[in-house]
Amino acid sequence: MTLSSDLWQTNQDLAQACLKHSFVQGIADGTLPQERFAYYVGQDAFFLEAFARAYSIAAAKAPDSEAFNIFHTLAGGVLDERRLHQGYAREWGVDLAAVEPGAATRRYTDFLLATAWGSNIGAIAVAMAPCMRLYLFLGQQLAQKGIPDHRYSDWIRTYSSQEFDHLAEKLEKLVDRYASATASVTSTYRYAMLCERDFFQAAWVVES
């Protein structure tokens, strides 16, 4: 078993908690109130900018051209995600330029950027891998019986796609190559998973 797969399996309790969360289940069946998804879109757009910056910092620290190119490819994938969010924002009147990050969003982005600036690329990859693997997992689970036809179909389609699968695998290969099975790595991965769960919870409880 690889390090990335071991970390993912160790945190299945949080993966299942996210899958069963009312926010994600509302995306699954299309019943999620629009104002909650709109809040999520704004927060996730803010998050994705920090995510792209962390990839760029990691690229600058890469010890070889292969890792450098992979981190830049992954940053490009984030920009594709942001375009999806921009489409949602236009559709539902969300001004992404005016988004103020909530506490859960700020905790997550501060953690990612602090890790990116202060750690080696193995630790950076470990901090970022949970987001990619979790969203792929959620997308694939929600698309198991086919992609439904409702207003959140594009979200499910994006995160269940082969393209997103390939990006997640690229990042996990960096985890396996540059990180080691230490207590710090284990706690970093789990903290990122906790941030993911809290991110969904913050969008679920937002006042309409």
C-alpha positions in Angstrom: 0.0 0.0 0.0 1.3 3.4 -0.9 1.5 6.3 1.6 -1.3 8.3 -0.1 -3.7 5.3 -0.1 -2.8 4.5 3.5 -3.6 8.1 4.5 -6.9 8.0 2.6 -8.0 4.7 4.2 -7.0 5.9 7.7 -9.4 8.9 7.2 -12.4 7.1 5.9 -14.4 8.2 8.9 -14.1 11.8 7.7 -14.6 10.9 4.0 -17.9 9.1 5.0 -18.9 12.0 7.2 -18.5 14.4 4.2 -20.4 12.0 1.9 -23.3 11.8 4.3 -23.3 15.5 5.2 -26.6 17.2 4.5 -24.9 19.7 2.2 -23.4 17.0 -0.1 -26.6 14.9 0.0 -28.5 18.1 -1.1 -26.1 18.3 -4.1 -26.7 14.6 -4.8 -30.5 14.9 -5.1 -30.7 18.6 -6.2 -32.5 19.7 -3.1 -29.8 21.9 -1.6 -31.1 25.4 -1.1 -29.7 27.8 -3.6 -28.5 30.3 -1.0 -26.4 27.6 0.7 -24.8 26.6 -2.6 -24.2 30.3 -3.5 -22.4 30.8 -0.3 -20.3 27.7 -0.9 -19.4 28.9 -4.4 -18.1 32.2 -3.1 -16.1 30.5 -0.3 -14.8 27.9 -2.6 -13.6 30.4 -5.1 -11.6 32.2 -2.4 -10.3 28.8 -1.3 -9.3 27.8 -4.8 -7.2 31.0 -5.2 -5.2 30.0 -2.2 -5.0 26.4 -3.5 -3.5 27.6 -6.8 -1.0 29.8 -4.9 0.1 26.8 -2.8 0.7 24.8 -6.0 2.7 27.7 -7.4 4.8 27.9 -4.2 5.4 24.1 -4.4 6.4 24.4 -8.0 9.1 27.0 -7.0 10.4 24.5 -4.4 10.4 21.5 -6.7 13.8 19.7 -6.8 13.4 18.5 -10.4 11.6 19.5 -13.6 9.1 16.6 -13.4 7.7 17.8 -10.1 7.8 21.4 -11.3 5.7 20.5 -14.3 3.2 18.4 -12.3 2.6 21.3 -9.8 2.0 23.7 -12.7 -0.4 21.2 -14.4 -2.3 20.9 -11.1 -2.5 24.7 -10.8 -4.0 24.8 -14.2 -6.7 22.3 -13.0 -7.5 24.7 -10.2 -8.1 27.5 -12.8 -10.5 25.2 -14.6 -12.4 24.7 -11.4 -12.5 28.5 -10.9 -14.1 28.9 -14.3 -16.9 26.5 -13.2 -17.4 28.6 -10.1 -17.5 31.8 -12.2 -20.3 30.3 -14.2 -22.3 29.5 -11.1 -21.6 33.0 -9.8 -22.9 34.6 -13.0 -26.0 32.4 -12.9 -26.9 33.1 -9.3 -25.6 36.7 -8.9 -22.6 36.0 -6.6 -20.0 38.7 -6.7 -16.8 36.8 -6.3 -14.7 39.9 -5.9 -16.8 40.9 -2.9 -16.5 37.5 -1.1 -15.4 37.7 2.6 -13.9 34.4 3.7 -15.7 32.8 6.6 -13.9 31.3 9.6 -13.8 27.8 8.2 -12.5 29.0 4.9 -9.8 31.2 6.5 -8.7 28.3 8.8 -8.2 26.1 5.7 -6.5 28.7 3.5 -4.2 29.9 6.3 -3.2 26.3 6.9 -2.5 25.6 3.3 -0.4 28.7 2.7 1.5 28.3 5.9 2.4 24.8 4.9 3.3 25.9 1.4 5.6 28.6 2.6 7.1 26.7 5.6 7.4 23.1 4.4 9.0 21.0 1.8 7.0 19.7 -1.3 6.2 16.4 0.4 4.4 18.1 3.2 2.7 20.5 0.8 1.4 17.7 -1.3 0.1 15.9 1.8 -1.8 19.0 2.9 -3.4 19.4 -0.6 -4.1 15.8 -1.5 -7.2 15.3 0.8 -9.1 18.0 -1.1 -8.4 16.3 -4.5 -9.1 12.8 -3.4 -12.2 13.7 -1.3 -13.8 15.6 -4.2 -13.1 12.8 -6.6 -14.6 10.3 -4.1 -17.7 12.5 -3.6 -18.2 13.0 -7.3 -17.8 9.3 -8.1 -20.2 8.3 -5.3 -22.8 10.8 -6.4 -22.5 9.6 -10.1 -22.7 5.9 -9.3 -26.1 5.5 -10.8 -25.5 8.1 -13.6 -25.3 11.9 -13.4 -28.7 13.3 -12.4 -30.4 16.0 -14.3 -30.7 18.9 -11.9 -29.0 22.3 -11.2 -26.0 20.7 -9.5 -25.3 18.2 -12.3 -22.2 20.1 -13.4 -20.7 19.9 -10.0 -21.1 16.1 -10.0 -19.9 15.8 -13.5 -16.7 17.8 -12.8 -15.6 15.9 -9.8 -16.5 12.4 -11.1 -14.6 13.0 -14.4 -11.5 11.2 -15.6 -9.8 14.5 -15.9 -10.2 15.2 -12.2 -9.2 11.6 -11.4 -5.9 12.1 -13.3 -5.2 15.3 -11.4 -5.8 13.6 -8.1 -3.5 10.7 -9.0 -0.7 13.1 -10.1 -0.8 14.8 -6.7 -0.8 11.6 -4.8 2.2 10.4 -6.8 4.0 13.4 -5.4 2.9 12.5 -1.9 4.3 9.0 -2.4 7.6 10.2 -3.9 8.4 13.1 -1.6 6.7 12.4 1.8 7.4 9.9 4.5 5.1 8.1 7.0 5.6 10.4 10.0 3.4 11.6 12.8 3.5 15.1 11.2 2.4 13.8 7.8 -0.4 11.9 9.4 -1.7 14.9 11.4 -1.3 17.2 8.4 -3.5 15.0 6.2 -6.1 14.6 8.9 -6.3 18.3 9.6 -7.0 18.9 6.0 -9.8 16.4 6.0 -11.2 18.1 9.1 -11.1 21.4 7.3 -13.0 19.8 4.4 -15.8 18.6 6.7 -16.0 22.0 8.4 -16.1 23.7 5.1 -19.3 21.8 4.1 -20.7 22.4 7.6 -20.2 26.2 7.3 -22.0 26.3 4.0 -24.9 24.2 5.4 -25.5 26.4 8.5 -25.2 29.8 6.7 -28.2 32.0 7.3 -30.3 32.6 4.2 
